[in-house]
Amino acid sequence: MYSVLLILIPLLGGVVSFFIKSERSARINSLFTSLLSLGVVLAGLLFYREDKYWIHDGAWLSVFNSSFSLKADGLSKIFILLNALAYVLLFVSGWKVTYHNINRFYGLFLLTQAGMTGTFLAYDALLFYFFWELALIPMYFLCSQWGGPRRISVTLKFFIYTFAGSVLMLVSILYLYSKTSGMSFSFQEFADTRLQPARQIWLFWLFFIGLAIKMPVFPLHTWQPDTYEQSPYPGTAVLSAVMAKMGLFGLLRWLFHVLPIASFQWADFITPLALSGAIYASLLAFRQDDLKRFAAYSSMAHMGLLCAASFAQNLMGFQGVMLQAFNHGINILGLWIIVEIIERKTGTRKMSELGGLSQKAPALSVFLMVIALANIALPLTNSFPGEFLMISGIFTTLSKYNVWFTVLAGLGIILGAVYMLNMIRKVFFGEEKESVFAVTDISWNEKTALGIIVGIILVLGVYPQLLLQETSATAGAINEKFEIVRKAVLEQLLK
């Protein structure tokens, strides 16, 4: 019931938006649709927690033994909640922002939400792939029609990267389908399929590359900074806060369950790769003058740490990743809203042309300080428990390189604090620049959106158990899968 409804609401709202002529009506329809989606998610989390409300299994492509199978466990629920929250906050903060053909803009935007929701709910591999692609198509048109001056070439690069990764993932899915006992795309059939380790390896890389491009993981990241820079702000925010999590979700839901042996074998290779990418992105963020590229590299650095902690493959790592995935989405969403406000009010997003904003926009300065401190995982902010669990997971991994991995992860976090505090110093403090002379403080709708984000940051910083209790069972199930693999490997070594 809930799973189908969560896809239908933004899907129908997006379709309706295309037929609306009035700009105000298009805004109202979009905000109403996003509020309705969020309301349904919250009602389900608070009052209808049993699995029976979140499971749907209907006919779809029976000729391929593929069903319209949807299910929400703790992992799915936190990503669905993040998705619904992000849309409400973006529509509220951008209530006064005008776009040409705004009905089509909001229509495509809502269709993207429907695709991402379906991706997080799919329990059939072919359905998962269908929604994976469905989320990308409207985002491609959003970027190509409402983006910056280099939008065409950049969007083409984005399309080539993501399409190539999707094709590789599809090849892996089709091969696994051929090896299931019942020639089925169901999640359980895929998870129960037993393949030789050597065969798992090449399937693992086909699947992982498709997911890694989406996150993105170094060195498959080169599409990201340009795409984030050229996309319209709401599109960039969704790409960074939610769509990047689709890759992480695929890692935890599909790759680790279906190909656990290969995932375990390649952990010592992927972990330093992801951590090196996090450090590399942090160094690039420190050198940026453009606030959009700064936020893009900041997001990439955090995703690298999330990927590395996933491959720690223990309970603390999994719990930390699920908690921090939600928290990073909220934090980076707040950062993108602030960057958009700064460019709209000053006419520039170059840090070298900004300075002294705290004197002109004190409310904006307070919101930025809290969001920035959350991004660097200050205690009592939402990122602290998540990053603590991730670092603990990396340190307690069975890898003989665990100490070095922990050092690299710690270095990435330290560099994150350096570039974030450096940005605050340049933009909000120091001598007032000409671009900020006429700046006024933020409006009621922007205060509302940023106030909600700050509220979430503080609540989850004090009481992260709100999310941990949702994800503990899912994290335990993934960890149990790897306990079996670790036991088998140990037995093999003792022979």
ZAROKE-90376 format. One line per field, with one value per residue (C-alpha): residue number from 1; x, y negated, z. Coordinates in Angstrom, 3 decimals. Example, Ala and Ser with C-alpha at 12.3 -4.5 7.8 and 13.67 -1.06 7.14 Angstrom:
<nodes>
seq: [1 2]
c1: [12.300 13.670]
c2: [4.500 1.060]
c3: [7.800 7.140]
</nodes>
This chain:
<nodes>
seq: [1 2 3 4 5 6 7 8 9 10 11 12 13 14 15 16 17 18 19 20 21 22 23 24 25 26 27 28 29 30 31 32 33 34 35 36 37 38 39 40 41 42 43 44 45 46 47 48 49 50 51 52 53 54 55 56 57 58 59 60 61 62 63 64 65 66 67 68 69 70 71 72 73 74 75 76 77 78 79 80 81 82 83 84 85 86 87 88 89 90 91 92 93 94 95 96 97 98 99 100 101 102 103 104 105 106 107 108 109 110 111 112 113 114 115 116 117 118 119 120 121 122 123 124 125 126 127 128 129 130 131 132 133 134 135 136 137 138 139 140 141 142 143 144 145 146 147 148 149 150 151 152 153 154 155 156 157 158 159 160 161 162 163 164 165 166 167 168 169 170 171 172 173 174 175 176 177 178 179 180 181 182 183 184 185 186 187 188 189 190 191 192 193 194 195 196 197 198 199 200 201 202 203 204 205 206 207 208 209 210 211 212 213 214 215 216 217 218 219 220 221 222 223 224 225 226 227 228 229 230 231 232 233 234 235 236 237 238 239 240 241 242 243 244 245 246 247 248 249 250 251 252 253 254 255 256 257 258 259 260 261 262 263 264 265 266 267 268 269 270 271 272 273 274 275 276 277 278 279 280 281 282 283 284 285 286 287 288 289 290 291 292 293 294 295 296 297 298 299 300 301 302 303 304 305 306 307 308 309 310 311 312 313 314 315 316 317 318 319 320 321 322 323 324 325 326 327 328 329 330 331 332 333 334 335 336 337 338 339 340 341 342 343 344 345 346 347 348 349 350 351 352 353 354 355 356 357 358 359 360 361 362 363 364 365 366 367 368 369 370 371 372 373 374 375 376 377 378 379 380 381 382 383 384 385 386 387 388 389 390 391 392 393 394 395 396 397 398 399 400 401 402 403 404 405 406 407 408 409 410 411 412 413 414 415 416 417 418 419 420 421 422 423 424 425 426 427 428 429 430 431 432 433 434 435 436 437 438 439 440 441 442 443 444 445 446 447 448 449 450 451 452 453 454 455 456 457 458 459 460 461 462 463 464 465 466 467 468 469 470 471 472 473 474 475 476 477 478 479 480 481 482 483 484 485 486 487 488 489 490 491 492 493 494 495]
c1: [0.000 2.500 5.180 2.911 1.451 4.899 5.696 2.280 2.063 5.097 4.445 0.894 1.926 4.630 2.262 -0.345 2.314 2.826 -0.806 -0.789 -0.427 -0.297 3.084 1.501 -0.618 2.489 4.231 1.223 0.837 4.518 4.597 1.329 2.635 5.896 4.092 1.687 4.621 6.346 3.111 2.608 6.212 5.927 2.532 4.001 7.057 5.000 1.753 2.093 5.451 4.575 6.056 2.623 2.000 5.259 5.217 3.614 3.968 2.052 2.262 4.598 6.721 5.616 7.215 10.613 9.457 9.830 7.255 6.347 7.847 8.301 9.456 10.752 13.117 15.051 17.557 14.817 12.855 15.666 16.394 12.695 12.441 15.504 14.032 10.663 12.266 14.623 11.771 9.733 12.748 13.736 10.216 9.876 13.296 12.801 9.205 10.069 12.576 11.331 12.251 11.173 8.522 8.180 5.409 7.732 10.589 8.567 7.020 10.419 11.581 8.714 9.213 12.788 11.447 9.174 12.096 14.353 11.590 11.040 14.770 14.798 11.746 12.398 12.836 13.097 16.389 14.790 12.411 15.379 17.108 13.912 13.555 17.315 17.011 13.665 15.251 18.032 15.932 14.082 17.291 19.045 16.386 16.468 20.213 20.210 17.327 17.745 21.494 24.398 26.131 28.100 25.089 24.940 28.495 28.442 25.089 26.320 29.309 26.961 24.756 27.672 29.118 25.840 24.638 27.900 27.693 24.055 24.852 27.599 25.212 22.514 24.926 25.660 21.945 21.073 23.866 22.746 19.172 20.331 21.926 18.974 17.244 13.873 15.076 13.740 14.687 13.459 15.813 15.619 16.483 19.482 20.633 20.296 22.263 25.579 28.394 32.040 34.340 36.151 32.859 31.697 34.733 33.959 30.246 31.211 33.226 30.492 27.958 30.279 31.417 27.802 27.194 30.547 29.871 26.662 28.203 30.831 33.991 37.461 38.547 35.028 34.117 35.119 31.520 30.452 32.030 31.027 27.504 26.955 28.298 26.134 22.884 20.121 20.347 17.394 18.783 22.273 20.860 18.934 21.926 24.148 21.799 19.695 20.686 24.288 22.805 21.278 24.763 25.340 21.921 22.713 25.932 24.201 21.001 22.170 25.941 26.712 23.802 24.255 28.063 29.396 32.525 33.853 32.861 34.893 37.880 38.136 37.533 41.251 41.510 38.386 38.761 42.058 40.774 37.687 39.690 42.271 39.398 38.049 41.435 41.882 38.415 39.121 42.325 40.504 37.692 40.266 41.580 38.203 37.045 33.633 31.181 29.351 32.523 33.506 30.256 30.630 34.068 32.866 30.067 32.482 34.786 31.958 30.757 34.299 34.256 30.803 32.002 35.117 33.107 30.713 33.636 34.694 31.921 31.125 28.128 29.457 30.466 27.059 25.179 27.423 26.983 23.191 23.029 25.579 24.023 20.863 22.815 25.060 22.000 20.475 23.725 24.710 21.138 21.451 24.791 23.343 20.411 22.832 25.079 22.023 20.907 24.384 24.582 21.037 21.628 25.162 25.268 28.417 29.515 33.253 34.710 37.304 34.468 32.640 33.337 31.605 28.249 27.744 27.188 24.500 22.749 23.134 20.395 21.991 25.346 23.951 22.381 25.603 27.677 25.497 25.405 29.173 29.886 27.658 29.640 32.845 31.173 31.326 29.923 26.186 25.618 24.110 27.344 29.279 27.660 27.613 31.270 32.286 30.624 32.179 35.691 35.176 34.014 37.062 39.397 37.825 37.740 39.614 41.952 45.635 45.699 42.973 45.264 46.355 42.758 41.772 44.598 43.469 39.841 40.888 42.981 39.971 37.841 40.543 40.864 37.082 37.244 40.042 38.264 34.891 36.248 38.318 35.162 33.332 36.245 36.373 32.657 31.108 33.865 36.568 36.196 32.921 33.240 31.304 29.083 27.538 26.797 23.139 22.524 19.592 18.886 16.987 13.199 10.663 10.579 14.364 14.448 11.782 13.698 17.071 15.454 14.062 17.503 19.201 16.517 17.206 20.960 20.580 17.965 19.929 23.137 21.658 19.481 20.707 18.746 15.752 17.404 19.589 16.517 15.147 18.326 19.673 17.890 19.017 22.605 22.538 21.281 24.080 26.656 25.363 25.984 29.619 30.003 29.256 31.825 34.473 33.886 34.219 37.446 38.885 38.038 39.716 42.878 42.997 42.853]
c2: [0.000 -2.611 -1.614 -2.030 -5.267 -6.793 -6.284 -7.316 -10.654 -12.361 -10.554 -11.907 -15.295 -15.536 -14.602 -17.129 -19.845 -19.615 -20.657 -23.634 -27.041 -29.360 -29.793 -30.096 -26.995 -25.060 -26.074 -25.140 -21.776 -20.941 -21.965 -20.148 -16.994 -17.052 -17.723 -14.861 -12.521 -13.541 -13.174 -9.629 -8.698 -10.117 -8.469 -5.141 -5.518 -6.562 -4.584 -1.789 -0.237 3.399 4.934 5.736 2.031 1.589 4.694 4.944 7.770 7.425 8.654 6.778 8.553 12.119 13.342 12.642 13.778 10.203 8.774 5.319 6.216 3.401 3.563 1.044 2.109 -0.285 -1.120 -1.973 -4.020 -6.414 -7.095 -7.573 -9.977 -11.884 -12.080 -13.377 -15.903 -17.208 -18.042 -19.868 -21.915 -22.793 -23.864 -25.972 -27.635 -28.327 -29.523 -32.962 -31.777 -31.908 -29.541 -29.671 -27.043 -26.466 -23.893 -21.646 -22.312 -21.163 -18.317 -16.837 -17.484 -15.442 -12.629 -12.368 -11.971 -9.143 -7.366 -7.644 -6.446 -3.409 -2.671 -2.631 -0.340 2.169 5.800 7.073 6.552 5.601 3.223 1.728 1.105 -0.369 -2.935 -3.606 -4.736 -6.450 -8.778 -9.741 -10.691 -13.727 -14.856 -14.836 -17.182 -19.412 -19.896 -20.342 -22.850 -24.896 -24.623 -27.031 -28.169 -24.908 -22.739 -20.854 -19.478 -18.841 -17.061 -14.915 -13.877 -13.141 -11.025 -9.043 -8.260 -7.208 -5.308 -3.354 -2.474 -1.425 0.866 2.604 3.052 4.428 7.029 8.186 8.320 10.350 12.850 13.300 13.748 16.603 18.328 18.119 21.391 20.174 17.767 14.892 11.259 11.379 10.093 13.338 15.444 13.210 13.330 17.139 17.712 19.433 18.578 19.564 16.843 16.409 15.773 13.382 11.160 9.959 9.631 7.604 5.142 4.703 3.953 1.871 -0.436 -1.308 -2.157 -3.921 -6.326 -7.395 -8.095 -9.021 -7.201 -8.251 -7.957 -7.714 -11.183 -13.477 -14.068 -15.328 -18.794 -20.094 -18.670 -20.112 -23.476 -23.715 -22.237 -24.470 -24.674 -22.381 -19.782 -20.045 -19.718 -16.557 -15.088 -15.653 -15.036 -12.136 -10.779 -10.089 -7.889 -5.634 -4.247 -3.715 -2.097 0.297 1.220 2.102 3.605 5.511 5.872 6.990 9.435 10.917 10.959 11.054 13.122 10.789 7.765 9.181 10.049 6.585 4.555 3.913 2.469 0.310 -1.109 -2.973 -4.009 -5.600 -7.213 -8.573 -10.068 -11.699 -13.298 -14.330 -15.944 -17.740 -19.234 -20.370 -21.871 -23.925 -25.372 -26.294 -29.880 -28.934 -28.036 -25.519 -23.583 -23.892 -22.210 -19.594 -18.488 -18.592 -16.192 -13.906 -13.797 -12.704 -10.060 -8.630 -8.189 -6.573 -4.100 -3.215 -2.621 -0.372 1.866 2.122 4.742 4.883 3.866 0.505 -0.436 0.418 -1.430 -4.465 -4.484 -4.328 -7.065 -9.283 -8.838 -10.527 -13.166 -14.040 -14.424 -16.915 -18.836 -19.136 -20.138 -23.031 -24.021 -24.072 -26.230 -28.713 -28.815 -29.521 -32.330 -33.896 -33.891 -35.242 -38.076 -39.070 -38.102 -36.045 -32.774 -33.496 -33.551 -36.119 -38.563 -37.957 -38.992 -40.480 -38.785 -38.201 -41.954 -42.102 -38.753 -37.673 -35.023 -33.427 -33.483 -31.614 -28.942 -28.504 -28.173 -25.351 -23.543 -23.971 -22.660 -19.672 -19.040 -18.813 -16.479 -18.705 -16.959 -17.621 -17.863 -15.045 -14.046 -13.292 -9.929 -8.801 -9.587 -8.156 -4.858 -4.848 -5.500 -2.826 -0.416 -1.122 -0.679 2.630 4.165 7.458 5.994 5.936 2.357 1.147 -1.322 -2.929 -3.081 -4.823 -7.342 -8.161 -8.513 -10.779 -12.902 -13.307 -14.528 -17.010 -18.382 -18.748 -21.031 -23.061 -23.788 -24.421 -26.919 -28.572 -29.093 -30.657 -33.026 -34.199 -34.592 -35.685 -37.509 -40.035 -43.224 -43.878 -43.544 -45.578 -42.634 -42.509 -46.217 -45.921 -42.460 -42.020 -39.109 -36.015 -35.845 -33.869 -30.863 -30.556 -30.852 -28.152 -25.665 -26.330 -26.319 -22.809 -21.628 -23.083 -21.495 -18.059 -18.581 -19.322 -16.643 -13.845 -15.125 -14.622 -11.573 -9.582 -6.578 -7.921 -6.618 -3.872 -2.003 -1.975 -0.661 1.741 4.816 4.115 3.444 6.696 8.666 7.346 7.989 11.545 12.134 11.139 13.140 16.233 15.178 14.409 17.772 19.611 17.749 18.525 22.208 22.255 20.708 23.241 26.246]
c3: [0.000 1.173 -1.284 -4.331 -2.983 -2.466 -6.156 -7.462 -5.607 -7.243 -10.534 -10.808 -9.430 -12.078 -14.900 -13.689 -13.594 -17.374 -17.954 -15.570 -17.216 -14.207 -12.502 -9.070 -9.648 -10.705 -7.476 -5.337 -7.088 -6.589 -2.931 -2.220 -3.924 -1.963 1.342 0.629 -0.092 3.129 5.082 3.809 4.670 8.193 8.771 7.724 9.947 12.972 12.726 10.141 10.870 10.141 6.987 5.551 4.904 2.999 0.783 -2.645 -5.147 -8.400 -11.975 -14.301 -16.952 -16.315 -19.556 -17.950 -14.506 -13.255 -10.858 -9.586 -6.221 -3.691 -0.085 2.444 5.191 7.430 4.685 2.191 4.710 5.602 1.926 1.140 4.084 2.849 -0.651 0.573 2.939 0.254 -2.126 0.514 1.621 -1.944 -2.912 0.244 -0.037 -3.755 -3.476 -4.897 -7.515 -11.107 -13.954 -17.572 -18.374 -14.653 -15.067 -17.093 -14.689 -11.689 -13.663 -14.526 -10.982 -9.515 -12.016 -10.775 -7.238 -8.382 -10.066 -7.021 -4.689 -6.902 -6.878 -3.069 -2.925 -5.733 -4.666 -8.212 -10.076 -13.403 -11.624 -9.766 -13.083 -14.575 -11.780 -11.805 -15.420 -14.870 -12.302 -14.714 -17.751 -16.299 -14.554 -17.934 -19.384 -16.295 -16.621 -20.403 -20.546 -17.348 -16.771 -17.248 -20.465 -20.830 -20.077 -23.401 -23.409 -19.662 -19.765 -22.648 -20.525 -17.614 -19.888 -21.366 -17.936 -16.368 -19.442 -19.696 -16.006 -16.373 -19.299 -17.311 -14.399 -16.723 -18.117 -14.575 -13.728 -16.848 -16.188 -12.584 -13.822 -16.047 -13.049 -10.643 -9.889 -11.140 -13.867 -11.801 -11.112 -7.503 -4.825 -2.871 -5.934 -6.640 -3.004 -2.890 -6.092 -5.432 -7.846 -7.864 -6.430 -9.759 -11.539 -8.832 -9.385 -12.907 -12.085 -9.034 -11.101 -13.704 -10.977 -8.816 -11.637 -12.406 -8.749 -8.286 -11.166 -9.464 -6.028 -7.506 -6.401 -7.558 -10.392 -11.898 -10.636 -13.495 -14.660 -11.225 -10.667 -14.104 -13.855 -10.394 -11.565 -14.686 -13.345 -11.959 -8.175 -7.323 -9.752 -8.256 -4.735 -5.642 -7.492 -4.479 -1.558 -2.862 -6.275 -5.229 -2.477 -5.133 -5.762 -2.048 -1.730 -4.601 -2.839 0.431 -0.959 -4.030 -4.390 -0.834 -0.686 -4.145 -4.496 -0.915 -1.608 -4.310 -2.200 0.683 -1.525 -3.088 0.073 0.620 -2.885 -2.921 0.600 -0.012 -3.445 -1.890 0.926 -1.516 -3.497 -0.330 0.408 -3.233 -3.302 -0.008 -1.383 -4.524 -2.437 -0.524 -3.787 -5.308 -5.771 -7.197 -4.420 -6.598 -7.365 -3.714 -2.628 -5.392 -4.178 -0.561 -1.475 -3.305 -0.263 2.017 -0.454 -0.579 3.192 3.037 0.400 2.409 5.591 3.655 2.696 6.344 6.263 9.957 12.055 13.247 9.721 8.271 11.014 10.579 6.796 6.956 9.587 7.857 4.408 5.699 7.621 4.684 2.484 4.917 5.435 1.785 0.927 3.378 1.867 -1.661 -0.526 1.037 -2.046 -4.223 -1.899 -1.953 -5.762 -6.122 -3.658 -4.726 -8.399 -7.892 -6.379 -6.443 -2.939 -4.015 -4.757 -1.471 2.102 5.125 4.495 8.220 8.704 6.011 6.554 10.199 10.033 6.973 8.783 11.782 9.587 7.620 10.792 12.124 8.755 8.284 11.791 11.031 7.828 9.884 12.424 15.469 18.585 19.152 15.388 13.342 11.562 14.741 15.665 12.037 11.369 14.748 13.881 10.405 11.724 14.381 11.693 9.526 12.513 13.601 10.127 9.804 7.189 8.159 6.829 9.203 11.006 7.727 6.521 9.772 9.376 5.842 6.966 9.834 7.469 5.189 8.104 9.201 5.670 5.580 8.598 6.980 3.702 5.337 7.881 5.153 3.081 6.036 6.663 3.061 2.427 5.707 7.562 6.801 4.810 3.016 -0.749 -3.279 -4.195 -0.699 -0.183 -1.191 0.345 2.723 5.047 3.960 3.556 5.600 3.259 3.246 7.035 7.272 5.084 6.735 10.182 9.568 8.415 11.505 13.697 12.162 12.613 16.325 17.080 15.391 16.950 20.409 19.689 16.643 17.927 15.974 12.796 14.271 15.530 11.979 10.388 13.037 11.658 8.071 9.170 11.148 8.123 5.878 8.591 9.029 5.316 5.733 8.953 6.881 4.269 6.899 8.575 5.251 4.410 7.864 7.511 4.110 5.567 8.414 6.083]
</nodes>
